[in-house]
Structures are given as C-alpha cells and as structure tokens.
Amino acid sequence: MKRNILEVTVGWGDCDPAEIVYYPNYYRWFDDATHALFRSVGLDIGKLYKEHRVVGMPLVESSARYVSPSAFGDVLKIASAVSSWQRKVLVVSHTVTNNGRLAVEGSETRIWGMRHPDDPSRLKAGEIPADIRRRFEAA
C-alpha cells in the first residue's frame, strides 16, 4: 500500500507553556498528512470533487498515542497510509517520528462524504470508488 511522508517543523505557536507540542496540533497535522497522502497519488480534494462528487472525508473517529514529546524547532516526519478500506469508510494510520524516535501514533477513521440527495445541506457516506483504492495499491 502507498505510504507518504510529510515533514513538519514545529513552530513556537505549536507549543504549550511547557514548551512541548500542544496535542491538538497533531490532529491538524494528521489532517494535513491525509490530504498529502491523497495528493501523492494524484487525488487532491478538487479533483475528487470534480471526478467523484466527494465533498470531503469527514472524521468519524480519531485517536493518538503520545510516546515522546516534541518541541519548538523539531522536524517531525509523519508517515501516513490507508490501513483499512471498507465500502464507505477508510482508516488512515499515522506514525510521527522526531529525529528517528517515535513520538506519536495516530489513526483517523473517515467516511467518503457525499451530498445527501434529499437535502444538499447534509452529508452522507457514499461508496468509495474502486479506482481510488486501485491508485493506492498501484503506487
């Protein structure tokens, strides 16, 4: 399966008063890493909307396990891959390392978000097209 690495340099504003990364920033970086993973196989959100009418991949569950702290100036590597494909749901796993040391392990469960046919202001989980999965398997 396709895996992508996103590098993030920890900024001063990413840290809490203890001078370590404030934990919600990892969730922001996981989201960035998921979009970078899709872009790495030629599927940015604009293309997904045009070709598949997907309006996003909303989270339905997320988790993180914090192993070691990171601080201002550290360069983090976030390795991301789709670890599970289901009919309407995908799970993206993330491993964050800091100078080769495991810092955080995370997971995002996302739906394939489509406009609801009866009420376009709502979303519904649509079926993930087979060609999307094939792009990841071929990479």
Summary of the structure (lengths in Angstrom):
residues: 139
radius of gyration: 16.1
end to end distance: 7.0
largest distance: 50.0
contacts: 396
relative contact order: 0.23
helix: 26%
strand: 42%
